[in-house]
């Protein structure tokens, strides 16, 4: 089993899509943890650190801190691959057409990213302890 992270972004929460998105994820994978919170700028920057310096980075961070998000840890065989397929399908169905980076769902894009992102929220020193790696 391989774990991955999904984040229902502020537009998905505001649009009342939480139930529909979780149902789609549960159809393909086993949801092991779930949490709703409002991201800090520091935490949003930690999630998207690999995109720092790109033209969409600031807009993405502002968007991610604009409202609450739902964090979902899920697992399955080849969890990241299955998760990315789900992200693409869900984005296609629900995403905002205004900007390609402002869409309803984030999903880990590699096993390494999944481990790093899951640790930010659900790890021993994750969000509950508010200690974000520098």
N, C-alpha and C positions, 0 to 999 in steps of 0.2 A: 504494500500500500504506500502511496505517495501523497503527502499533504500539499495543499495549495491554498492561497488566499484570494478571496474575492472581496471587493469593497463596493457596496452599492453607494454610488456617489450622491451628492446633495440633490441633483435633479431627479434621481430615482426615488429618493425619500420623499421629496416635496410632491412628486407626481403620484404618490401612493402606489408605487410599483413593488414595494418590498415583498409582499406575499407572492406575487406572480413570479418574481425573480428567484426567490428562495425555492418555490415549487419546482421551477425549471432545473435548478441546481440539484435538488433532492431527487429528481427523476433519474439523473445520471450518476450522482455521487452520494456519499454519506457525509452529511453535515455533522461535524464534531464539536464546533464551538460557534457562538453567535454573540455579538455585542454591538450596541449602538452607542456612539459618542460623537462629540464635536471635535474635530481635529484642531490641534494648534498649528500654527505656521511651521514651527520647528519639526513637528511630526510629519506634516505634509512634505516638507523639504527632504526629510529622511526617506520617505517612500519613493520620491521621484529624483533622488540624488543623481542618478546616471543621466538625467536630462538637464541638469544645471548648465546654463549658458546657451541653451537652445532658445529660439525665438518664442516658443509657446510656454516656457517654464513659468514665468511670472503669472500668466493668465491661468495656467493649470493650478498653481498654488492658491491663488485668490479664489478660484472656483471650489477647490477642495475644502477650504476653511469657511465657505459661505453658508454652511448649514450642516446638520448632523449627517453622519454616514452610518452604514451598517457593515460590520466586519464579519466575514464568514470564513471559518476554517473548514475545509472539506477534504475528503480523501477518497482515493480510488486507485486501481492499478493504472500507472501512467497518469497520475492525477493532474500534472501540469498540462500535458497534451490534451487530455479530456477537458480540463478547465478552459484552456485557450479556445477550443472549439465552441464551448458554451458561451464564452465571452463574445466571440464573433457573432454567434446566432442571436444572442440577447441584445447586443448593441444594434444589430441590423433591424431588429423589431422595435426597440424602444428609444434608440439614441436621438438626441437633438441634432437637427440638421445644421444648426448655426455654426458649429465648429467641430472638426473631427476629434479634437482632444477633450472636448466637453461632452462626455457621454455618460450613460447611466451606470456603467460597471467597469471596475478595474479588475484585472486578474494577473496573477504572477506569470511572467513570461519565460521562466526557466526554473529548474530545480534549485539553483543557487539563489535566485531572487525570492523564491517561495520561502526558503529557510530564513533569509534575512528579513523579509517582510513579516512572516509569522512571528519571529522573535520580537519584533517591535511591539506587537500587540499581545501575543499570547505566551511569550517566553517568560522565563523566570524573572527577568527584570523589565518586562514589557510595560505597556501602558498603565497597568495597575500600580506599578512602582514608579511610573513617570521618569524612568531613566532611559534616555534615548542615546544610542552610540554616537559619538562625535566623529 
